[in-house]
Amino acid sequence: MAANYWESTQRKHWQFTKDDLAVIRQRLDDEDPTLVQMFPLPPLRHLNIYFNQQINRLGKRLGVRQQAMATAQVYLKRFYTRTPIRQTNPYLLVTTALYLACKMEECPQHIRLLTQEARSLWPSDLHGHDASRVGECEFSLISEMHAQLIVHQPYRTLLSLQGEFALTHDETSLAWTVINDHYMTDLPLLHPPHVIALTAVLLALVLRPSGNAPGAGGGGAGAGGGSAAAAAAAGAGGVAMAATALAQAQARAAAMAGGGGAGFGSQGSQQQQQMGFSQGNSQGEAPAPEPKKVTDPRLAKVQRFAAWLADSNIDVEAMVDCTQELISFYECHEQYNDKHTREQISRFIKARNLDK
């Protein structure tokens, strides 16, 4: 993809603030409050997890590349900022988004084969749909996105910086998994892809995956939230280390800019306290331990990363927000109930005859 992100439609039309997204979603709910009351849905984060899993399930059946599945997830998020979920069949949207994403990522799938696989995967919710319905939905999807279909992903940034930060295979795999996981949050609509990639690198440097975690060290193939979630759950000290690195980067950048250094330093300390203690307090645990001494080679690598950030023009505050959001997501993932989410979606699909 040769297009420049800074001149892209993604940056101009599909990057929002959290307040913007809240207003957009509230406006969609206000269009038909009766429908919202009749068919309550799980929290949005749980819906994002479920949709992510369904796209991955269908994509793996067809051998679709990870980047195409990631693009499909972004399409789905964009579409649902324009159309209420309860007015659609999400399984039809998942199928169509993947079909369109495969075209855009130059790994096309035959529409009949894809529809056949989707119907076998969700027989009770897509039994009345055929290839022509997917084709119709494709036009609706393109229309709602105003034909703005190019998506810039964090994967390219991660691969280009792998040598810059001397990332090991395990660190690159964990960073790749963190990027995969961020599609289950609103981050693709909130921050540029390079910020996501750098946050993933930072978390990979400070969160060591457990040896017995499912898929540990092998997240590069799109392993969902397994290894990164396990690492985050066990990495309170790593979160504190990440907070320290970001605070140092802010302080150094402020000092280099001249003036206001103390203010940035105090702000970084506050962010460090927020990030270092939020995870422990939410789980009823003691505050996160202090980072290890400089003799730790991992800490040395993190400090080099912080120095690189300070010398760059990267928005460190955006990285702080991304880190907070990802840690919060991993905590939320513990309460996710797949069966309940699936039943709530099927309920409104069948009640409104959206499966026919």
ZITAHU-V181187 format. One record per helix or strand of 3 or more residues. SS is the DSSP state (h for helix, s for strand). FROM is the first residue (numbers start at 0). TO is the last residue. If there is no record, write none. Layout:
# ZITAHU-V181187
SS:FROM:TO
SS:FROM:TO
This chain:
# ZITAHU-V181187
h:4:6
h:8:12
h:17:30
h:32:37
h:43:61
h:65:78
h:84:86
h:89:103
h:110:120
h:130:143
h:153:160
h:168:181
h:186:189
h:192:205
h:218:220
h:225:232
h:235:256
h:260:281
h:296:310
h:315:332
h:337:350
